[in-house]
């Protein structure tokens, strides 16, 4: 039977993505309620400009469907080939923590140097995960 411990870091990424979606929805709803943008703008995303606060969240939400897809694939692959030992699990949790840090920076004060550090570091961890998979396979 496969070790299912990798479900937990994957669940954490799903919850991070969901929490970003909720924040995006609330920001868009607030911008409409405050009259900053018309609700009709969100039908086709034309005729106006999305407010910066929700645009930033929207970009980050999209970002959570880019590199993290490779994270999910790595975790599922690790479970399939029984490569779910402590080193891989530690890398998976480190990836999640770096993505949480990236979310905090990107959707907060958006300090570019901090954001780049968190983002690039998460890519290095992702590369390490795939390298460990290749060595283990």
TORBA-490337 format. One record per residue: chain; x, y, z of N, C-alpha, C in turn; residue number from 1; residue in one letter. Coordinates in steps of 0.001 Angstrom, whole numbers, plus 500000, padded with zeros to 6 digits. Each point is the difference from the previous one (the first is absolute). Example, Ala and Ser with C-alpha at 12.3 -4.5 7.8 and 13.67 -1.06 7.14 Angstrom:
2
('A',(513190,494310,507800),(499110,501190,500000),(500900,501200,500000),1,'A'),
('A',(499650,501050,499280),(500820,501190,500060),(499230,501090,500730),2,'S'),
This chain:
137
('A',(500839,498819,500000),(499161,501181,500000),(500887,501248,500000),1,'X'),
('A',(499632,500990,499233),(500793,501218,499857),(499902,500866,501254),2,'X'),
('A',(501086,500718,500262),(500040,500948,501105),(499250,501255,499571),3,'X'),
('A',(498958,500351,500734),(499158,501122,499610),(500340,501318,500678),4,'X'),
('A',(501167,500090,500659),(500339,501236,500716),(500103,501213,499081),5,'X'),
('A',(500257,499813,498724),(500108,501127,499083),(498651,500660,499722),6,'X'),
('A',(498930,499335,500388),(498676,500602,499864),(499940,501309,500785),7,'X'),
('A',(500664,500059,501145),(499898,501171,500868),(500645,501261,499419),8,'X'),
('A',(501218,499931,499464),(500497,501212,499339),(499187,500361,498754),9,'X'),
('A',(499469,498998,499291),(499149,500315,498851),(498712,500675,500474),10,'X'),
('A',(499427,499508,501081),(498808,500625,500563),(500299,501432,500421),11,'X'),
('A',(501171,500217,500580),(500374,501355,500406),(500051,500927,498786),12,'X'),
('A',(500515,499523,498876),(500030,500815,498774),(498581,500259,499495),13,'X'),
('A',(499142,499013,500077),(498601,500194,499590),(499340,501053,500887),14,'X'),
('A',(500245,499931,501283),(499416,500985,500921),(500567,501392,499757),15,'X'),
('A',(501285,500088,499679),(500594,501294,499657),(499330,500569,498749),16,'X'),
('A',(499790,499162,499006),(499350,500427,498770),(498560,500428,500276),17,'X'),
('A',(499296,499209,500790),(498613,500340,500333),(499914,501308,500778),18,'X'),
('A',(500912,500200,500957),(499963,501235,500785),(500266,501214,499113),19,'X'),
('A',(500852,499829,498995),(500253,501084,499051),(498749,500278,499174),20,'X'),
('A',(499299,498957,499606),(498748,500164,499256),(498966,500765,500838),21,'X'),
('A',(499881,499655,501260),(499047,500688,500876),(500382,501474,500127),22,'X'),
('A',(501274,500277,500205),(500456,501390,500105),(499736,500762,498702),23,'X'),
('A',(500201,499333,498872),(499737,500620,498701),(498521,500334,499858),24,'X'),
('A',(499147,499057,500339),(498561,500231,499920),(499585,501184,500880),25,'X'),
('A',(500503,500028,501229),(499647,501080,500917),(500512,501354,499505),26,'X'),
('A',(501197,500021,499435),(500553,501254,499476),(499189,500492,498811),27,'X'),
('A',(499600,499085,499130),(499196,500397,498839),(498618,500465,500433),28,'X'),
('A',(499416,499298,500937),(498682,500395,500497),(500062,501377,500648),29,'X'),
('A',(501067,500257,500764),(500162,501306,500652),(500192,501104,498970),30,'X'),
('A',(500758,499716,498936),(500225,501034,498984),(498708,500359,499274),31,'X'),
('A',(499120,499036,499828),(498698,500269,499379),(499117,500765,500993),32,'X'),
('A',(499981,499551,501254),(499166,500656,501014),(500418,501448,500226),33,'X'),
('A',(501287,500278,499887),(500514,501361,500203),(499901,500856,498739),34,'X'),
('A',(499535,499400,498910),(499855,500736,498759),(501300,500257,499267),35,'X'),
('A',(501052,499281,500356),(501300,500163,499344),(499960,499425,498586),36,'X'),
('A',(499227,498952,499837),(499857,499358,498698),(498579,499444,499912),37,'X'),
('A',(499482,499940,498803),(498655,499480,499783),(500029,498472,500000),38,'X'),
('A',(498937,499402,500498),(499901,498538,499986),(500066,499463,498581),39,'X'),
('A',(499521,500769,499034),(500024,499542,498611),(501426,499824,499476),40,'X'),
('A',(500949,500691,500609),(501401,499829,499583),(500420,498540,500109),41,'X'),
('A',(499549,499317,501033),(500428,498630,500261),(499341,498970,499079),42,'X'),
('A',(499055,500436,499163),(499407,499068,499033),(501017,499604,498935),43,'X'),
('A',(500709,500975,499453),(500976,499720,498935),(501348,500673,500255),44,'X'),
('A',(500135,500644,501152),(501242,500678,500379),(500415,501047,498976),45,'X'),
('A',(499031,500752,499524),(500250,501084,499053),(499148,501203,500368),46,'X'),
('A',(500396,501146,499496),(499228,501207,500203),(500442,500813,501198),47,'X'),
('A',(500940,499494,500755),(500503,500695,501171),(501339,499374,500364),48,'X'),
('A',(500502,500347,501136),(501233,499406,500511),(499715,499425,501372),49,'X'),
('A',(500456,498802,500226),(499793,499388,501309),(500834,500752,501034),50,'X'),
('A',(499429,500258,501166),(500748,500684,501056),(501261,499223,500376),51,'X'),
('A',(501028,500733,500392),(501297,499392,500283),(499923,498878,501033),52,'X'),
('A',(499237,500196,501055),(499925,498992,501065),(499483,498666,499482),53,'X'),
('A',(498940,500015,499240),(499474,498737,499490),(500823,499489,498814),54,'X'),
('A',(500571,500899,499212),(500856,499565,498886),(501220,499254,500525),55,'X'),
('A',(500550,500483,501090),(501166,499340,500608),(499620,498606,500498),56,'X'),
('A',(498857,499888,500652),(499524,498696,500459),(499691,499085,498822),57,'X'),
('A',(499425,500548,498931),(499679,499200,498815),(501269,499445,499370),58,'X'),
('A',(501019,500828,499917),(501278,499538,499426),(500605,498914,500874),59,'X'),
('A',(499909,500183,501304),(500565,498995,500900),(499199,498695,499932),60,'X'),
('A',(498684,500111,499909),(499168,498802,499871),(500409,499210,498758),61,'X'),
('A',(500197,500700,498899),(500461,499342,498769),(501361,499350,500221),62,'X'),
('A',(500876,500708,500701),(501336,499487,500274),(499944,498679,500767),63,'X'),
('A',(498978,499827,500831),(499881,498767,500778),(499575,498799,499152),64,'X'),
('A',(499779,500224,498706),(499709,498905,499070),(501124,499815,498992),65,'X'),
('A',(501127,500621,500250),(501158,499887,499107),(500995,499008,500605),66,'X'),
('A',(501023,500452,500672),(501010,499115,500586),(499421,498961,500964),67,'X'),
('A',(498998,500342,500820),(499476,498975,500905),(499463,498751,499301),68,'X'),
('A',(499639,500104,498753),(499568,498798,499267),(501146,498985,499970),69,'X'),
('A',(501223,500491,499838),(501168,499114,500019),(500228,499423,501395),70,'X'),
('A',(499638,500757,501028),(500082,499505,501373),(499033,498835,500197),71,'X'),
('A',(498754,500193,499579),(499013,498921,500133),(500445,498761,499223),72,'X'),
('A',(500497,500218,498796),(500466,498872,499181),(501160,499276,500676),73,'X'),
('A',(500909,500750,500610),(501136,499382,500689),(499518,499167,501185),74,'X'),
('A',(499068,500545,500765),(499484,499271,501163),(499274,498726,499591),75,'X'),
('A',(499167,500093,498995),(499269,498821,499534),(500977,498973,499426),76,'X'),
('A',(500991,500467,499266),(501019,499095,499458),(500768,499319,501126),77,'X'),
('A',(500343,500758,501036),(500720,499419,501137),(499177,498916,500672),78,'X'),
('A',(498693,500248,500136),(499143,498982,500596),(499923,498766,499101),79,'X'),
('A',(499977,500218,498691),(499886,498870,499067),(501234,499114,500008),80,'X'),
('A',(501174,500609,500172),(501243,499197,499978),(500537,499741,501410),81,'X'),
('A',(499202,500308,501000),(500355,499764,501408),(501284,500728,500390),82,'X'),
('A',(500074,501269,499614),(501160,500836,500333),(499580,501094,500972),83,'X'),
('A',(499235,499606,501007),(499391,500987,500901),(500730,500092,501332),84,'X'),
('A',(501279,499719,499993),(500770,500037,501242),(500123,501399,500568),85,'X'),
('A',(500673,500066,501123),(500162,501260,500725),(500620,501117,499152),86,'X'),
('A',(501047,499739,499206),(500561,501097,499198),(498978,500607,499034),87,'X'),
('A',(499227,499170,499326),(499010,500507,499050),(498882,500729,500736),88,'X'),
('A',(499557,499430,501111),(498937,500629,500785),(500461,501361,500524),89,'X'),
('A',(501240,500084,500448),(500542,501275,500492),(500045,501033,498874),90,'X'),
('A',(500414,499575,498814),(500015,500920,498856),(498595,500461,499651),91,'X'),
('A',(499037,499089,500073),(498614,500360,499685),(499498,501074,500969),92,'X'),
('A',(500254,499811,501292),(499560,501002,500972),(500763,501312,499841),93,'X'),
('A',(501286,499920,499662),(500773,501221,499761),(499416,500760,498813),94,'X'),
('A',(499626,499273,498942),(499371,500637,498844),(498729,500740,500428),95,'X'),
('A',(499167,499338,500785),(498755,500616,500458),(500294,501256,500819),96,'X'),
('A',(500951,499922,500903),(500340,501166,500823),(500503,501159,499144),97,'X'),
('A',(500796,499700,498994),(500483,501062,499116),(498861,500598,499178),98,'X'),
('A',(499047,499174,499584),(498858,500527,499256),(499087,500832,500909),99,'X'),
('A',(499900,499629,501262),(499251,500826,500945),(500704,501348,500160),100,'X'),
('A',(501323,499957,500131),(500770,501247,500107),(499811,500855,498751),101,'X'),
('A',(500036,499359,498837),(499810,500721,498743),(498613,500641,499962),102,'X'),
('A',(498994,499272,500416),(498639,500532,500039),(499922,501202,500941),103,'X'),
('A',(500589,499853,501175),(499985,501076,500987),(500618,501275,499422),104,'X'),
('A',(501148,499840,499339),(500692,501166,499441),(499233,500552,498795),105,'X'),
('A',(499641,499120,499063),(499391,500435,498742),(498650,500667,500210),106,'X'),
('A',(499219,499476,500927),(498661,500555,500209),(499965,501003,501145),107,'X'),
('A',(501161,500272,500573),(500101,500988,501070),(500686,501248,499485),108,'X'),
('A',(501117,500323,500597),(500725,501221,499623),(500714,499866,498653),109,'X'),
('A',(500130,498771,499518),(500548,499724,498668),(501408,500582,499829),110,'X'),
('A',(500846,499742,500986),(501399,500412,499928),(500696,499083,498996),111,'X'),
('A',(500449,500586,498909),(500489,499205,498875),(501163,499079,500373),112,'X'),
('A',(500997,500480,500711),(501153,499147,500341),(499582,498808,500854),113,'X'),
('A',(499131,500220,500963),(499513,498904,500846),(499168,499020,499182),114,'X'),
('A',(499207,500540,499125),(499155,499157,499145),(500849,499129,499086),115,'X'),
('A',(501018,500587,499395),(500891,499247,499118),(500720,498900,500775),116,'X'),
('A',(500462,500328,501199),(500712,499012,500823),(499104,498811,500324),117,'X'),
('A',(498784,500261,500429),(499076,498907,500328),(499661,499180,498761),118,'X'),
('A',(499740,500685,498900),(499605,499314,498760),(501148,499145,499455),119,'X'),
('A',(501186,500587,499901),(501147,499272,499454),(500382,498841,500912),120,'X'),
('A',(499945,500220,501309),(500317,498927,500945),(499031,498836,499847),121,'X'),
('A',(498721,500310,499781),(499027,498919,499812),(500307,499203,498737),122,'X'),
('A',(500502,500685,498970),(500398,499290,498783),(501203,499096,500253),123,'X'),
('A',(500945,500447,500806),(501157,499159,500332),(499567,498753,500759),124,'X'),
('A',(499058,500163,500917),(499471,498846,500740),(499264,499065,499046),125,'X'),
('A',(499224,500549,499093),(499287,499183,499018),(500983,499212,499135),126,'X'),
('A',(501072,500649,499588),(501047,499318,499228),(500637,498894,500833),127,'X'),
('A',(500231,500247,501272),(500569,498978,500879),(499043,498807,500138),128,'X'),
('A',(498711,500270,500078),(499009,498933,500090),(500068,499109,498763),129,'X'),
('A',(500023,500635,498820),(500046,499227,498772),(501329,499279,499832),130,'X'),
('A',(501072,500587,500462),(501311,499336,499944),(499982,498769,500900),131,'X'),
('A',(499459,500142,501202),(499899,498850,500918),(499122,498907,499386),132,'X'),
('A',(498928,500394,499333),(499151,499005,499323),(500783,499247,498932),133,'X'),
('A',(500760,500757,499204),(500766,499375,498910),(501061,499052,500549),134,'X'),
('A',(500613,500355,501104),(501029,499154,500606),(499368,498742,500584),135,'X'),
('A',(498818,500163,500560),(499311,498899,500671),(499373,499007,499017),136,'X'),
('A',(499573,500508,498858),(499247,499171,499036),(500777,498829,499456),137,'X'),
